[in-house]
């Protein structure tokens, strides 16, 4: 009887332990939502989870100040595929202006582009095309608070897992002082002059100007070096062409999923490079 009692006691203790673990896991799992109502509760849970994951004081303080970004949700719900003809798309995006300005910037920054091409094998044209199309060569980075945008999309149920990864990447960037807590950017949390998602800054970001930090917003060298590094990681081959059907077009496809956008990068880049 003593053995039976002991066995039952062990089983009871084990069940209690499993229940405690399950309860703790449930308490740590932040609940997603589809409107602003649950954001504050989600934020408190996420702050606990972030601390447990090792997010530092700077990241935690920045996360605590985030607000539900309704404008980001509105933009996310109203995304539309590109339905214009290629010619109309080029006109709408100001391709002629990008080409003209891109040629001038290529000359003005000849040493920078030569250094990038020497290191990565990526010529100036496609980099300038991306830079111009994304932010008008850094003239307009967006108007949304970056961390609030990413946090809101991490909370939102539609793509919570993807943006939760982006959120923790952004917090890591803040902790290592590569992203300002008050940074302003695009509606989905894209960062800097060529619009990198936070996780891509971690993966492909390069300190192009030697400052000791990767500042995608205020350093054109960092933004352009990082963009070249991204293209190489997505299949860019030194010396190969980048027009549709040529080997390096696959790297441009890695940059943006929209075929019309890919063609525009290739066409604008070719016009800037003059070949």
C-alpha positions in Angstrom: 0.0 0.0 0.0 2.9 2.3 0.8 4.2 1.8 -2.8 0.9 2.5 -4.3 0.4 5.6 -2.2 3.9 6.8 -3.2 3.2 6.1 -6.8 -0.1 8.1 -6.7 1.6 10.9 -4.9 4.3 11.0 -7.7 1.7 11.0 -10.4 -0.2 13.8 -8.7 2.9 15.9 -8.3 3.8 15.3 -12.0 0.3 16.4 -13.1 0.5 19.6 -11.0 4.0 20.4 -12.4 2.8 19.9 -16.0 -0.2 22.1 -15.2 2.0 24.8 -13.8 4.2 24.7 -16.9 1.2 24.8 -19.2 -0.2 27.7 -17.2 3.0 29.6 -17.4 3.3 29.1 -21.1 -0.3 30.3 -21.6 0.5 33.4 -19.5 3.5 34.2 -21.6 1.8 33.8 -25.0 0.5 37.2 -26.1 -2.9 37.1 -27.6 -3.3 38.7 -31.1 -6.3 40.8 -32.0 -8.0 42.5 -34.9 -8.6 45.9 -33.4 -7.1 48.3 -30.9 -9.1 46.9 -27.9 -6.7 44.2 -26.9 -3.4 46.0 -27.8 -2.6 47.2 -24.3 -3.0 43.7 -22.8 -1.0 42.3 -25.6 1.7 44.9 -25.0 2.1 44.0 -21.3 2.4 40.3 -22.1 4.9 41.0 -24.9 7.0 43.2 -22.6 7.2 40.2 -20.2 8.1 37.9 -23.1 10.7 40.3 -24.5 12.4 40.6 -21.1 12.5 36.8 -20.9 14.0 36.6 -24.3 16.8 38.9 -23.3 15.7 42.2 -24.8 17.7 45.0 -23.1 16.5 48.1 -21.2 16.6 50.3 -24.3 14.4 47.9 -26.3 12.0 47.4 -23.5 11.6 51.1 -22.9 11.0 51.7 -26.6 8.4 48.9 -26.8 6.6 50.2 -23.7 6.0 53.5 -25.5 4.4 52.0 -28.6 0.8 52.8 -29.6 -1.7 50.9 -31.7 -1.0 52.3 -35.3 -4.4 52.5 -37.0 -2.9 54.1 -40.1 -0.7 51.0 -40.5 -3.7 48.7 -40.3 -5.5 50.8 -42.8 -2.6 50.6 -45.2 -2.2 46.9 -44.6 -5.9 46.2 -45.4 -5.9 48.3 -48.5 -2.9 46.9 -50.4 -3.6 46.5 -54.1 -1.7 44.7 -56.7 -0.1 46.6 -59.5 -2.6 46.8 -62.3 -1.2 49.5 -64.5 0.6 48.9 -67.8 4.4 49.0 -67.5 4.5 52.4 -69.3 1.8 53.9 -67.0 3.6 52.5 -64.0 6.9 54.0 -65.0 5.1 57.4 -65.5 3.3 57.2 -62.2 6.6 56.4 -60.4 8.4 59.2 -62.0 10.9 57.0 -63.9 12.3 59.8 -66.0 13.0 62.0 -63.0 14.6 59.0 -61.2 16.9 58.4 -64.2 17.9 62.0 -64.5 18.6 62.4 -60.8 20.2 59.0 -60.6 22.7 59.8 -63.3 23.7 63.0 -61.5 24.1 61.1 -58.2 26.2 58.4 -59.9 28.7 61.1 -60.9 28.6 62.9 -57.6 29.2 59.7 -55.6 31.5 58.0 -58.1 34.0 56.8 -55.4 31.2 55.3 -53.3 29.7 53.4 -56.1 33.1 52.2 -57.3 33.9 50.9 -53.9 30.5 49.1 -53.7 31.0 47.5 -57.1 34.6 46.4 -56.2 33.3 44.7 -53.1 30.0 43.2 -54.3 30.1 43.3 -58.1 26.9 45.3 -58.2 27.0 48.4 -60.4 25.5 51.8 -59.6 22.4 51.5 -61.9 20.2 49.0 -60.0 21.2 50.5 -56.6 20.2 53.9 -57.7 17.0 52.6 -59.2 16.1 51.0 -55.9 17.1 54.0 -53.9 15.1 56.3 -56.2 12.0 54.2 -56.3 11.9 53.4 -52.6 12.4 56.9 -51.1 13.3 59.4 -53.8 17.0 59.0 -52.9 16.3 59.4 -49.2 14.0 62.4 -49.6 11.0 60.7 -48.1 11.4 57.9 -45.6 7.8 57.8 -44.4 5.8 59.3 -41.6 4.9 56.3 -39.3 6.6 55.5 -36.0 8.6 52.5 -37.0 8.4 50.5 -33.8 4.6 51.2 -33.3 4.0 50.0 -36.9 5.9 46.7 -36.4 4.4 46.1 -32.9 0.9 46.7 -34.3 1.4 44.2 -37.1 2.9 41.7 -34.6 -0.3 42.1 -32.5 -2.6 42.0 -35.5 -3.7 38.4 -36.2 -3.3 38.5 -40.0 0.5 38.0 -40.1 1.4 37.9 -36.4 4.2 35.3 -36.7 6.0 37.2 -39.5 5.8 40.6 -37.8 6.7 39.1 -34.3 10.0 38.2 -35.9 10.3 41.7 -37.3 9.5 43.2 -33.9 12.2 41.3 -32.1 14.7 42.2 -34.8 13.7 45.9 -34.4 14.2 45.6 -30.6 17.6 44.1 -31.1 18.5 47.0 -33.5 17.4 49.5 -30.8 19.5 47.7 -28.1 22.6 47.9 -30.3 21.9 51.5 -31.2 21.4 50.8 -34.9 17.8 52.0 -34.8 16.5 55.1 -33.0 13.6 54.4 -30.7 11.8 57.4 -32.2 12.6 56.4 -35.8 10.0 57.3 -38.4 9.5 55.2 -41.6 7.1 53.5 -43.9 3.7 52.1 -42.8 4.8 48.5 -42.4 8.0 49.3 -40.5 10.4 49.5 -43.4 13.6 51.2 -42.4 15.8 53.7 -44.1 16.7 55.0 -47.5 16.2 51.7 -49.3 13.4 50.4 -47.0 14.7 47.3 -45.3 12.5 45.3 -42.9 14.2 45.1 -39.5 15.1 41.4 -39.8 16.8 42.2 -43.1 18.9 44.9 -41.5 20.1 42.2 -39.1 20.8 39.8 -41.9 22.3 42.0 -44.6 23.0 45.4 -43.0 26.5 46.7 -43.6 28.4 49.6 -41.9 29.3 51.2 -45.2 30.7 54.5 -43.8 32.8 52.9 -41.0 30.9 54.6 -38.1 30.5 51.5 -36.0 26.8 51.4 -36.5 24.4 50.5 -39.3 22.2 53.6 -39.9 20.0 52.9 -42.8 18.1 56.2 -42.5 20.9 58.8 -42.1 23.8 57.1 -44.0 23.5 56.6 -47.7 26.7 54.5 -47.6 25.1 52.1 -45.1 21.9 51.9 -47.1 23.6 51.3 -50.4 26.2 48.8 -49.2 23.4 46.9 -47.4 21.3 46.9 -50.6 24.2 45.5 -52.6 24.8 42.9 -49.9 21.1 41.9 -50.1 21.3 41.5 -53.8 24.4 39.3 -53.6 22.7 37.1 -51.0 19.8 36.7 -53.4 21.9 35.4 -56.3 23.7 38.4 -57.8 26.7 37.3 -59.9 29.6 39.7 -60.6 29.7 40.7 -64.3 26.3 39.2 -65.3 23.4 41.1 -66.7 20.4 42.1 -64.7 17.7 42.6 -67.3 14.7 40.1 -67.5 16.0 36.7 -68.6 19.6 37.5 -67.5 21.2 35.8 -64.5 21.0 38.7 -62.1 17.4 39.4 -62.6 16.7 36.8 -60.0 18.3 39.0 -57.4 16.0 41.9 -58.3 13.1 39.5 -58.0 14.3 38.8 -54.5 14.0 42.5 -53.7 10.3 42.9 -54.6 7.7 40.3 -55.5 5.8 42.5 -58.0 6.9 41.7 -61.6 6.1 45.2 -62.8 8.3 46.6 -60.0 11.1 44.2 -60.9 11.0 45.3 -64.5 11.1 49.0 -63.5 14.2 48.5 -61.4 15.9 46.7 -64.3 14.9 49.4 -66.8 15.7 52.4 -64.7 19.0 50.8 -63.7 20.0 50.2 -67.3 19.1 53.8 -68.3 21.3 55.1 -65.4 24.2 52.8 -66.2 23.9 53.8 -69.9 24.0 50.2 -71.3 
